[in-house]
């Protein structure tokens, strides 16, 4: 017979994973994520691959052993690869959250193009 007390939710070991978002966004955020990881506050980080300090974030994750996930970004900043597509403005930048939402609402975002080009660039990079 299984002990009901041992199986109760109150007696189970619980783990909390705290993931730091936007690793690579800027020097200050990178420094804060590293400090938080070293102090045991953060368990992992999500790399923002098209951010200005993404390469430094990768180097920091390797140096300090920070587990990385991928933060796929369709709305902010520059695309990883220069693409003129439905995600980008005339200036070649991603549209931004609100303009992306409007474009999606009006059928201006080509979802097949997004899946085949943008995600592939981020995953391969």
The first five atom37 places (N, CA, C, CB, O) and aatype in JSON, in Angstrom:
{
  "aatype": [20, 20, 20, 20, 20, 20, 20, 20, 20, 20, 20, 20, 20, 20, 20, 20, 20, 20, 20, 20, 20, 20, 20, 20, 20, 20, 20, 20, 20, 20, 20, 20, 20, 20, 20, 20, 20, 20, 20, 20, 20, 20, 20, 20, 20, 20, 20, 20, 20, 20, 20, 20, 20, 20, 20, 20, 20, 20, 20, 20, 20, 20, 20, 20, 20, 20, 20, 20, 20, 20, 20, 20, 20, 20, 20, 20, 20, 20, 20, 20, 20, 20, 20, 20, 20, 20, 20, 20, 20, 20, 20, 20, 20, 20, 20, 20, 20, 20, 20, 20, 20, 20, 20, 20, 20, 20, 20, 20, 20, 20, 20, 20, 20, 20, 20, 20, 20, 20, 20, 20, 20, 20, 20, 20, 20],
  "atom_mask": [
    [1, 1, 1, 1, 1],
    [1, 1, 1, 1, 1],
    [1, 1, 1, 1, 1],
    [1, 1, 1, 1, 1],
    [1, 1, 1, 1, 1],
    [1, 1, 1, 1, 1],
    [1, 1, 1, 1, 1],
    [1, 1, 1, 1, 1],
    [1, 1, 1, 1, 1],
    [1, 1, 1, 1, 1],
    [1, 1, 1, 1, 1],
    [1, 1, 1, 1, 1],
    [1, 1, 1, 1, 1],
    [1, 1, 1, 1, 1],
    [1, 1, 1, 1, 1],
    [1, 1, 1, 1, 1],
    [1, 1, 1, 1, 1],
    [1, 1, 1, 1, 1],
    [1, 1, 1, 1, 1],
    [1, 1, 1, 1, 1],
    [1, 1, 1, 1, 1],
    [1, 1, 1, 1, 1],
    [1, 1, 1, 1, 1],
    [1, 1, 1, 1, 1],
    [1, 1, 1, 1, 1],
    [1, 1, 1, 1, 1],
    [1, 1, 1, 1, 1],
    [1, 1, 1, 1, 1],
    [1, 1, 1, 1, 1],
    [1, 1, 1, 1, 1],
    [1, 1, 1, 1, 1],
    [1, 1, 1, 1, 1],
    [1, 1, 1, 1, 1],
    [1, 1, 1, 1, 1],
    [1, 1, 1, 1, 1],
    [1, 1, 1, 1, 1],
    [1, 1, 1, 1, 1],
    [1, 1, 1, 1, 1],
    [1, 1, 1, 1, 1],
    [1, 1, 1, 1, 1],
    [1, 1, 1, 1, 1],
    [1, 1, 1, 1, 1],
    [1, 1, 1, 1, 1],
    [1, 1, 1, 1, 1],
    [1, 1, 1, 1, 1],
    [1, 1, 1, 1, 1],
    [1, 1, 1, 1, 1],
    [1, 1, 1, 1, 1],
    [1, 1, 1, 1, 1],
    [1, 1, 1, 1, 1],
    [1, 1, 1, 1, 1],
    [1, 1, 1, 1, 1],
    [1, 1, 1, 1, 1],
    [1, 1, 1, 1, 1],
    [1, 1, 1, 1, 1],
    [1, 1, 1, 1, 1],
    [1, 1, 1, 1, 1],
    [1, 1, 1, 1, 1],
    [1, 1, 1, 1, 1],
    [1, 1, 1, 1, 1],
    [1, 1, 1, 1, 1],
    [1, 1, 1, 1, 1],
    [1, 1, 1, 1, 1],
    [1, 1, 1, 1, 1],
    [1, 1, 1, 1, 1],
    [1, 1, 1, 1, 1],
    [1, 1, 1, 1, 1],
    [1, 1, 1, 1, 1],
    [1, 1, 1, 1, 1],
    [1, 1, 1, 1, 1],
    [1, 1, 1, 1, 1],
    [1, 1, 1, 1, 1],
    [1, 1, 1, 1, 1],
    [1, 1, 1, 1, 1],
    [1, 1, 1, 1, 1],
    [1, 1, 1, 1, 1],
    [1, 1, 1, 1, 1],
    [1, 1, 1, 1, 1],
    [1, 1, 1, 1, 1],
    [1, 1, 1, 1, 1],
    [1, 1, 1, 1, 1],
    [1, 1, 1, 1, 1],
    [1, 1, 1, 1, 1],
    [1, 1, 1, 1, 1],
    [1, 1, 1, 1, 1],
    [1, 1, 1, 1, 1],
    [1, 1, 1, 1, 1],
    [1, 1, 1, 1, 1],
    [1, 1, 1, 1, 1],
    [1, 1, 1, 1, 1],
    [1, 1, 1, 1, 1],
    [1, 1, 1, 1, 1],
    [1, 1, 1, 1, 1],
    [1, 1, 1, 1, 1],
    [1, 1, 1, 1, 1],
    [1, 1, 1, 1, 1],
    [1, 1, 1, 1, 1],
    [1, 1, 1, 1, 1],
    [1, 1, 1, 1, 1],
    [1, 1, 1, 1, 1],
    [1, 1, 1, 1, 1],
    [1, 1, 1, 1, 1],
    [1, 1, 1, 1, 1],
    [1, 1, 1, 1, 1],
    [1, 1, 1, 1, 1],
    [1, 1, 1, 1, 1],
    [1, 1, 1, 1, 1],
    [1, 1, 1, 1, 1],
    [1, 1, 1, 1, 1],
    [1, 1, 1, 1, 1],
    [1, 1, 1, 1, 1],
    [1, 1, 1, 1, 1],
    [1, 1, 1, 1, 1],
    [1, 1, 1, 1, 1],
    [1, 1, 1, 1, 1],
    [1, 1, 1, 1, 1],
    [1, 1, 1, 1, 1],
    [1, 1, 1, 1, 1],
    [1, 1, 1, 1, 1],
    [1, 1, 1, 1, 1],
    [1, 1, 1, 1, 1],
    [1, 1, 1, 1, 1],
    [1, 1, 1, 1, 1],
    [1, 1, 1, 1, 1],
    [1, 1, 1, 1, 1]
  ],
  "atom_positions": [
    [[0.84, -1.18, 0.0], [0.0, 0.0, 0.0], [0.89, 1.25, 0.0], [-0.96, 0.0, 1.22], [1.86, 1.32, 0.75]],
    [[0.55, 2.2, -0.82], [1.31, 3.43, -0.93], [0.92, 4.35, 0.21], [1.07, 4.12, -2.29], [-0.26, 4.52, 0.52]],
    [[1.94, 4.95, 0.83], [1.69, 5.88, 1.92], [1.09, 7.17, 1.35], [3.01, 6.19, 2.69], [1.74, 7.87, 0.58]],
    [[-0.16, 7.48, 1.73], [-0.85, 8.66, 1.21], [-0.14, 9.96, 1.56], [-2.27, 8.69, 1.74], [-0.18, 10.92, 0.79]],
    [[0.51, 10.01, 2.72], [1.2, 11.22, 3.13], [2.41, 11.48, 2.23], [1.64, 11.13, 4.61], [2.66, 12.62, 1.83]],
    [[3.16, 10.41, 1.91], [4.34, 10.56, 1.07], [3.96, 11.0, -0.35], [5.12, 9.25, 1.01], [4.74, 11.67, -1.02]],
    [[2.77, 10.63, -0.79], [2.33, 10.97, -2.14], [1.6, 12.31, -2.22], [1.44, 9.88, -2.65], [1.26, 12.75, -3.32]],
    [[1.35, 12.95, -1.11], [0.6, 14.2, -1.14], [1.43, 15.32, -1.76], [0.14, 14.58, 0.28], [2.66, 15.31, -1.64]],
    [[0.77, 16.29, -2.41], [1.5, 17.4, -3.05], [2.37, 18.18, -2.08], [0.52, 18.34, -3.71], [3.42, 18.71, -2.47]],
    [[1.97, 18.27, -0.83], [2.74, 19.04, 0.15], [4.1, 18.4, 0.43], [1.96, 19.18, 1.44], [5.03, 19.09, 0.85]],
    [[4.23, 17.09, 0.22], [5.47, 16.39, 0.54], [6.37, 16.16, -0.67], [5.15, 15.09, 1.17], [7.45, 15.58, -0.53]],
    [[5.96, 16.59, -1.83], [6.79, 16.42, -3.03], [7.86, 17.51, -3.09], [5.92, 16.45, -4.3], [7.64, 18.64, -2.65]],
    [[9.0, 17.15, -3.63], [10.04, 18.14, -3.86], [9.61, 19.0, -5.04], [11.43, 17.47, -4.13], [9.19, 18.49, -6.07]],
    [[9.72, 20.3, -4.88], [9.35, 21.23, -5.93], [10.57, 22.0, -6.38], [8.24, 22.18, -5.46], [11.48, 22.28, -5.59]],
    [[10.57, 22.35, -7.64], [11.67, 23.11, -8.2], [11.1, 24.36, -8.86], [12.48, 22.26, -9.22], [10.03, 24.33, -9.47]],
    [[11.82, 25.44, -8.73], [11.43, 26.68, -9.37], [12.5, 27.04, -10.4], [11.23, 27.83, -8.33], [13.68, 27.18, -10.05]],
    [[12.1, 27.19, -11.63], [13.01, 27.61, -12.68], [12.72, 29.08, -12.96], [12.84, 26.73, -13.98], [11.6, 29.46, -13.29]],
    [[13.75, 29.9, -12.83], [13.62, 31.32, -13.12], [14.46, 31.6, -14.36], [14.05, 32.23, -11.9], [15.69, 31.52, -14.32]],
    [[13.79, 31.93, -15.44], [14.46, 32.18, -16.71], [14.55, 33.7, -16.95], [13.71, 31.49, -17.88], [13.56, 34.42, -16.87]],
    [[15.75, 34.16, -17.24], [15.97, 35.57, -17.55], [15.76, 35.78, -19.05], [17.4, 36.04, -17.12], [16.37, 35.1, -19.87]],
    [[14.9, 36.72, -19.38], [14.53, 36.97, -20.76], [15.43, 38.02, -21.41], [13.07, 37.41, -20.84], [16.03, 38.84, -20.72]],
    [[15.54, 37.97, -22.72], [16.24, 38.99, -23.53], [17.74, 39.08, -23.28], [15.64, 40.34, -23.26], [18.31, 40.16, -23.33]],
    [[18.38, 37.94, -23.01], [19.83, 37.93, -22.86], [20.43, 38.37, -24.19], [20.35, 36.5, -22.43], [20.12, 37.8, -25.23]],
    [[21.28, 39.37, -24.15], [21.89, 39.92, -25.35], [21.34, 41.27, -25.74], [21.71, 38.98, -26.48], [21.84, 41.9, -26.67]],
    [[20.32, 41.73, -25.05], [19.67, 43.01, -25.38], [20.64, 44.19, -25.24], [18.44, 43.22, -24.49], [20.7, 45.05, -26.12]],
    [[21.38, 44.24, -24.13], [22.34, 45.32, -23.9], [23.34, 44.87, -22.82], [21.61, 46.65, -23.47], [23.13, 43.85, -22.16]],
    [[24.4, 45.64, -22.65], [25.43, 45.3, -21.66], [24.85, 45.21, -20.25], [26.55, 46.33, -21.69], [25.19, 44.3, -19.49]],
    [[23.99, 46.15, -19.89], [23.43, 46.18, -18.54], [22.58, 44.94, -18.27], [22.58, 47.44, -18.34], [22.67, 44.34, -17.2]],
    [[21.76, 44.56, -19.23], [20.92, 43.36, -19.05], [21.8, 42.12, -18.96], [19.9, 43.22, -20.2], [21.56, 41.25, -18.13]],
    [[22.81, 42.03, -19.82], [23.73, 40.89, -19.77], [24.39, 40.79, -18.4], [24.81, 41.02, -20.87], [24.45, 39.71, -17.81]],
    [[24.87, 41.91, -17.91], [25.55, 41.94, -16.6], [24.57, 41.52, -15.49], [26.13, 43.36, -16.31], [24.94, 40.76, -14.59]],
    [[23.35, 42.01, -15.55], [22.35, 41.66, -14.54], [22.0, 40.18, -14.57], [21.1, 42.47, -14.75], [21.81, 39.57, -13.52]],
    [[21.92, 39.61, -15.75], [21.61, 38.18, -15.87], [22.75, 37.35, -15.32], [21.33, 37.8, -17.33], [22.52, 36.37, -14.61]],
    [[23.99, 37.71, -15.65], [25.14, 36.97, -15.12], [25.18, 37.06, -13.6], [26.47, 37.52, -15.72], [25.35, 36.04, -12.92]],
    [[25.02, 38.26, -13.05], [25.03, 38.42, -11.59], [23.9, 37.63, -10.94], [24.91, 39.91, -11.23], [24.11, 37.0, -9.9]],
    [[22.73, 37.66, -11.54], [21.6, 36.92, -10.99], [21.84, 35.42, -11.05], [20.3, 37.27, -11.74], [21.48, 34.7, -10.12]],
    [[22.45, 34.94, -12.12], [22.78, 33.52, -12.22], [23.81, 33.12, -11.17], [23.31, 33.19, -13.62], [23.65, 32.1, -10.49]],
    [[24.86, 33.93, -11.03], [25.91, 33.62, -10.05], [25.4, 33.65, -8.62], [27.07, 34.6, -10.2], [25.93, 32.95, -7.76]],
    [[24.38, 34.46, -8.36], [23.79, 34.54, -7.01], [22.65, 33.56, -6.8], [23.3, 35.95, -6.76], [22.0, 33.58, -5.75]],
    [[22.4, 32.7, -7.78], [21.38, 31.67, -7.63], [19.94, 32.13, -7.82], [21.5, 31.07, -6.3], [19.01, 31.39, -7.51]],
    [[19.76, 33.31, -8.34], [18.41, 33.84, -8.55], [17.84, 33.35, -9.87], [18.42, 35.38, -8.51], [16.65, 33.06, -9.97]],
    [[18.68, 33.25, -10.88], [18.28, 32.86, -12.23], [18.83, 31.48, -12.53], [18.77, 33.89, -13.28], [19.98, 31.17, -12.2]],
    [[18.0, 30.64, -13.15], [18.4, 29.26, -13.5], [18.88, 29.15, -14.94], [17.24, 28.3, -13.28], [19.71, 28.3, -15.26]],
    [[18.37, 30.0, -15.81], [18.68, 29.94, -17.23], [18.35, 31.29, -17.86], [17.89, 28.78, -17.94], [17.84, 32.19, -17.19]],
    [[18.66, 31.41, -19.14], [18.36, 32.66, -19.85], [17.89, 32.34, -21.26], [19.61, 33.59, -19.89], [18.21, 31.3, -21.82]],
    [[17.12, 33.27, -21.83], [16.67, 33.16, -23.21], [17.43, 34.18, -24.05], [15.13, 33.39, -23.34], [17.35, 35.38, -23.81]],
    [[18.18, 33.68, -25.02], [18.99, 34.53, -25.88], [18.12, 35.2, -26.93], [20.1, 33.71, -26.55], [17.33, 34.55, -27.61]],
    [[18.27, 36.5, -27.04], [17.6, 37.3, -28.07], [18.6, 37.43, -29.23], [17.13, 38.73, -27.52], [19.41, 38.35, -29.22]],
    [[18.55, 36.53, -30.21], [19.65, 36.43, -31.18], [19.85, 37.63, -32.08], [19.42, 35.26, -32.03], [20.95, 37.81, -32.61]],
    [[18.84, 38.47, -32.27], [19.04, 39.63, -33.14], [19.37, 40.9, -32.35], [17.81, 39.86, -33.99], [19.38, 41.99, -32.92]],
    [[19.63, 40.76, -31.07], [19.96, 41.92, -30.23], [21.42, 42.35, -30.43], [19.69, 41.59, -28.74], [22.25, 41.57, -30.89]],
    [[21.7, 43.59, -30.08], [23.04, 44.16, -30.28], [24.14, 43.42, -29.53], [23.04, 45.59, -29.86], [25.27, 43.35, -30.02]],
    [[23.85, 42.87, -28.38], [24.88, 42.24, -27.55], [24.69, 40.72, -27.44], [24.89, 42.85, -26.15], [25.08, 40.11, -26.45]],
    [[24.08, 40.12, -28.47], [23.81, 38.68, -28.45], [25.09, 37.86, -28.44], [22.96, 38.29, -29.66], [25.18, 36.87, -27.72]],
    [[26.09, 38.24, -29.23], [27.34, 37.47, -29.26], [28.03, 37.5, -27.91], [28.28, 38.01, -30.34], [28.57, 36.48, -27.46]],
    [[28.02, 38.66, -27.26], [28.6, 38.75, -25.92], [27.82, 37.88, -24.94], [28.61, 40.22, -25.44], [28.41, 37.26, -24.06]],
    [[26.51, 37.82, -25.08], [25.68, 36.99, -24.21], [26.04, 35.51, -24.38], [24.19, 37.21, -24.5], [26.1, 34.78, -23.39]],
    [[26.27, 35.08, -25.6], [26.68, 33.69, -25.84], [28.02, 33.42, -25.17], [26.77, 33.4, -27.38], [28.19, 32.39, -24.52]],
    [[28.96, 34.34, -25.31], [30.27, 34.18, -24.67], [30.12, 34.12, -23.15], [31.21, 35.34, -25.06], [30.77, 33.3, -22.49]],
    [[29.27, 34.98, -22.58], [29.05, 34.97, -21.14], [28.4, 33.67, -20.69], [28.18, 36.16, -20.72], [28.75, 33.13, -19.63]],
    [[27.47, 33.16, -21.47], [26.81, 31.9, -21.1], [27.82, 30.76, -21.09], [25.66, 31.58, -22.06], [27.76, 29.88, -20.22]],
    [[28.74, 30.77, -22.04], [29.78, 29.74, -22.07], [30.75, 29.91, -20.89], [30.55, 29.8, -23.39], [31.13, 28.93, -20.25]],
    [[31.14, 31.13, -20.62], [32.09, 31.4, -19.54], [31.52, 31.01, -18.17], [32.47, 32.89, -19.54], [32.24, 30.46, -17.34]],
    [[30.25, 31.3, -17.93], [29.65, 31.07, -16.61], [28.74, 29.85, -16.55], [28.88, 32.28, -16.2], [28.17, 29.56, -15.5]],
    [[28.59, 29.15, -17.66], [27.77, 27.94, -17.66], [26.27, 28.2, -17.54], [28.19, 27.04, -16.55], [25.54, 27.42, -16.94]],
    [[25.83, 29.3, -18.1], [24.41, 29.65, -18.04], [23.66, 28.89, -19.13], [24.2, 31.2, -18.19], [23.96, 29.07, -20.31]],
    [[22.69, 28.04, -18.76], [21.89, 27.34, -19.78], [21.09, 28.35, -20.6], [20.93, 26.31, -19.12], [20.5, 29.29, -20.07]],
    [[21.1, 28.14, -21.92], [20.42, 29.08, -22.81], [19.25, 28.43, -23.54], [21.4, 29.64, -23.82], [19.3, 27.28, -23.95]],
    [[18.2, 29.23, -23.68], [17.1, 28.92, -24.56], [17.09, 29.98, -25.66], [15.72, 28.87, -23.79], [17.94, 30.87, -25.67]],
    [[16.14, 29.88, -26.56], [16.07, 30.81, -27.67], [14.8, 31.63, -27.58], [16.14, 30.06, -29.0], [13.7, 31.09, -27.44]],
    [[14.95, 32.93, -27.66], [13.82, 33.85, -27.67], [13.59, 34.27, -29.12], [14.07, 35.11, -26.73], [14.29, 35.14, -29.64]],
    [[12.62, 33.64, -29.76], [12.32, 34.0, -31.15], [11.61, 35.34, -31.17], [11.45, 32.91, -31.84], [10.64, 35.54, -30.45]],
    [[12.09, 36.25, -31.97], [11.61, 37.62, -31.99], [11.17, 37.97, -33.4], [12.69, 38.6, -31.48], [11.99, 37.98, -34.32]],
    [[9.91, 38.26, -33.57], [9.38, 38.64, -34.88], [9.03, 40.12, -34.98], [8.17, 37.82, -35.19], [8.55, 40.57, -36.02]],
    [[9.26, 40.88, -33.9], [8.7, 42.23, -33.88], [9.67, 43.38, -33.64], [7.68, 42.28, -32.85], [9.38, 44.5, -34.05]],
    [[10.79, 43.15, -33.0], [11.64, 44.27, -32.57], [13.04, 44.18, -33.15], [11.71, 44.32, -31.05], [13.63, 43.1, -33.23]],
    [[13.57, 45.33, -33.55], [14.98, 45.43, -33.95], [15.23, 45.05, -35.4], [15.81, 44.57, -33.08], [14.36, 45.18, -36.26]],
    [[16.45, 44.58, -35.64], [16.88, 44.17, -36.98], [16.7, 42.66, -37.12], [18.36, 44.57, -37.25], [16.87, 41.92, -36.16]],
    [[16.35, 42.21, -38.33], [16.35, 40.76, -38.55], [17.8, 40.26, -38.54], [15.65, 40.39, -39.9], [18.72, 41.02, -38.82]],
    [[17.99, 39.0, -38.22], [19.34, 38.44, -38.19], [19.98, 38.49, -39.56], [19.31, 36.99, -37.68], [21.14, 38.87, -39.71]],
    [[19.22, 38.12, -40.54], [19.68, 38.17, -41.93], [18.9, 39.27, -42.62], [19.5, 36.77, -42.65], [17.7, 39.43, -42.39]],
    [[19.57, 40.03, -43.46], [18.87, 41.11, -44.15], [17.85, 40.51, -45.1], [19.87, 42.03, -44.91], [18.18, 39.94, -46.13]],
    [[16.61, 40.66, -44.71], [15.52, 40.13, -45.51], [14.5, 41.23, -45.75], [14.85, 38.92, -44.82], [14.12, 41.95, -44.83]],
    [[14.09, 41.36, -46.96], [12.97, 42.26, -47.26], [11.77, 41.35, -47.37], [13.22, 43.13, -48.6], [11.59, 40.65, -48.37]],
    [[10.94, 41.35, -46.33], [9.78, 40.48, -46.33], [8.62, 41.12, -45.6], [10.13, 39.14, -45.7], [8.67, 42.31, -45.26]],
    [[7.6, 40.36, -45.35], [6.39, 40.91, -44.75], [6.59, 41.31, -43.28], [5.27, 39.91, -44.85], [5.75, 42.01, -42.72]],
    [[7.67, 40.88, -42.66], [7.95, 41.26, -41.26], [8.64, 42.61, -41.14], [8.79, 40.2, -40.6], [8.59, 43.24, -40.09]],
    [[9.28, 43.04, -42.21], [10.12, 44.23, -42.12], [9.44, 45.47, -42.7], [11.43, 43.98, -42.83], [8.56, 45.39, -43.56]],
    [[9.89, 46.6, -42.2], [9.43, 47.89, -42.72], [10.24, 48.25, -43.96], [9.55, 49.01, -41.63], [11.12, 47.49, -44.38]],
    [[9.95, 49.39, -44.53], [10.71, 49.86, -45.69], [12.18, 50.07, -45.35], [10.11, 51.17, -46.22], [13.04, 49.96, -46.23]],
    [[12.47, 50.35, -44.09], [13.85, 50.57, -43.65], [14.6, 49.27, -43.36], [13.86, 51.44, -42.41], [15.79, 49.29, -43.03]],
    [[13.91, 48.14, -43.49], [14.56, 46.85, -43.26], [14.54, 46.4, -41.81], [15.96, 46.91, -43.73], [15.16, 45.39, -41.47]],
    [[13.86, 47.13, -40.94], [13.75, 46.76, -39.53], [12.45, 46.0, -39.31], [13.82, 48.0, -38.61], [11.5, 46.13, -40.08]],
    [[12.41, 45.21, -38.25], [11.17, 44.56, -37.88], [10.15, 45.65, -37.52], [11.37, 43.56, -36.7], [10.54, 46.72, -37.06]],
    [[8.89, 45.39, -37.7], [7.84, 46.41, -37.63], [7.58, 46.98, -36.23], [6.58, 45.83, -38.14], [7.1, 48.1, -36.11]],
    [[7.88, 46.24, -35.2], [7.49, 46.63, -33.84], [6.19, 45.91, -33.47], [7.31, 48.19, -33.72], [5.45, 45.47, -34.34]],
    [[5.94, 45.8, -32.18], [4.8, 44.99, -31.71], [3.45, 45.46, -32.24], [4.77, 45.0, -30.21], [2.66, 44.65, -32.73]],
    [[3.18, 46.74, -32.14], [1.86, 47.24, -32.52], [1.66, 47.2, -34.03], [1.67, 48.66, -32.0], [0.58, 46.83, -34.49]],
    [[2.66, 47.58, -34.79], [2.55, 47.54, -36.25], [2.5, 46.1, -36.74], [3.72, 48.28, -36.9], [1.82, 45.8, -37.72]],
    [[3.22, 45.21, -36.06], [3.14, 43.78, -36.41], [1.73, 43.26, -36.19], [4.16, 42.96, -35.58], [1.17, 42.57, -37.04]],
    [[1.16, 43.61, -35.05], [-0.19, 43.17, -34.72], [-1.2, 43.69, -35.75], [-0.58, 43.66, -33.31], [-2.08, 42.95, -36.19]],
    [[-1.07, 44.95, -36.14], [-1.96, 45.52, -37.16], [-1.78, 44.81, -38.51], [-1.69, 47.02, -37.31], [-2.75, 44.49, -39.18]],
    [[-0.53, 44.58, -38.89], [-0.25, 43.92, -40.16], [-0.8, 42.5, -40.16], [1.26, 43.9, -40.44], [-1.34, 42.04, -41.16]],
    [[-0.66, 41.8, -39.04], [-1.19, 40.45, -38.92], [-2.71, 40.46, -39.04], [-0.77, 39.83, -37.58], [-3.29, 39.61, -39.71]],
    [[-3.34, 41.42, -38.38], [-4.79, 41.57, -38.41], [-5.3, 41.82, -39.83], [-5.23, 42.72, -37.49], [-6.37, 41.35, -40.2]],
    [[-4.53, 42.57, -40.63], [-4.94, 42.93, -41.99], [-4.4, 41.96, -43.05], [-4.48, 44.33, -42.3], [-4.51, 42.23, -44.24]],
    [[-3.83, 40.84, -42.61], [-3.36, 39.83, -43.56], [-2.1, 40.2, -44.31], [-4.42, 39.53, -44.53], [-1.84, 39.66, -45.39]],
    [[-1.3, 41.12, -43.76], [-0.08, 41.57, -44.44], [1.14, 40.72, -44.09], [0.19, 43.01, -44.1], [2.19, 40.86, -44.72]],
    [[1.03, 39.87, -43.1], [2.14, 39.0, -42.7], [1.99, 37.65, -43.39], [2.2, 38.83, -41.14], [0.97, 36.98, -43.24]],
    [[3.01, 37.27, -44.14], [3.01, 35.98, -44.83], [3.57, 34.93, -43.87], [3.85, 36.05, -46.15], [4.78, 34.85, -43.67]],
    [[2.69, 34.14, -43.27], [3.11, 33.18, -42.25], [4.01, 32.08, -42.82], [1.9, 32.55, -41.6], [4.9, 31.59, -42.12]],
    [[3.8, 31.68, -44.08], [4.7, 30.7, -44.69], [6.11, 31.27, -44.82], [4.16, 30.26, -46.07], [7.09, 30.57, -44.56]],
    [[6.2, 32.51, -45.22], [7.49, 33.18, -45.35], [8.17, 33.29, -43.99], [7.31, 34.58, -45.97], [9.38, 33.07, -43.88]],
    [[7.42, 33.62, -42.97], [7.95, 33.74, -41.62], [8.55, 32.42, -41.17], [6.86, 34.2, -40.63], [9.68, 32.38, -40.69]],
    [[7.82, 31.36, -41.32], [8.28, 30.04, -40.86], [9.47, 29.54, -41.63], [7.16, 29.03, -40.95], [10.38, 28.94, -41.04]],
    [[9.51, 29.76, -42.92], [10.6, 29.2, -43.71], [11.87, 30.05, -43.67], [10.17, 29.03, -45.12], [12.96, 29.49, -43.77]],
    [[11.76, 31.36, -43.54], [12.95, 32.21, -43.59], [13.43, 32.65, -42.21], [12.67, 33.43, -44.42], [14.56, 32.35, -41.83]],
    [[12.6, 33.33, -41.48], [13.04, 33.97, -40.24], [13.44, 32.95, -39.18], [11.94, 34.87, -39.7], [14.5, 33.07, -38.57]],
    [[12.6, 31.94, -38.95], [12.91, 30.95, -37.93], [14.14, 30.14, -38.32], [11.73, 30.02, -37.69], [14.98, 29.84, -37.48]],
    [[14.25, 29.79, -39.59], [15.4, 29.03, -40.05], [16.67, 29.81, -39.81], [15.26, 28.69, -41.54], [17.66, 29.24, -39.36]],
    [[16.68, 31.11, -40.09], [17.87, 31.94, -39.85], [18.25, 31.93, -38.38], [17.63, 33.39, -40.32], [19.43, 31.79, -38.05]],
    [[17.27, 32.06, -37.5], [17.57, 32.13, -36.08], [18.06, 30.8, -35.55], [16.35, 32.57, -35.31], [18.98, 30.76, -34.72]],
    [[17.47, 29.71, -36.0], [17.88, 28.39, -35.5], [19.23, 27.97, -36.02], [16.86, 27.35, -35.87], [20.0, 27.33, -35.3]],
    [[19.55, 28.33, -37.26], [20.83, 27.95, -37.84], [21.95, 28.81, -37.28], [20.79, 28.07, -39.37], [23.04, 28.3, -37.03]],
    [[21.72, 30.08, -37.09], [22.72, 31.02, -36.57], [23.18, 30.53, -35.24], [22.15, 32.46, -36.46], [24.02, 31.17, -34.61]]
  ]
}
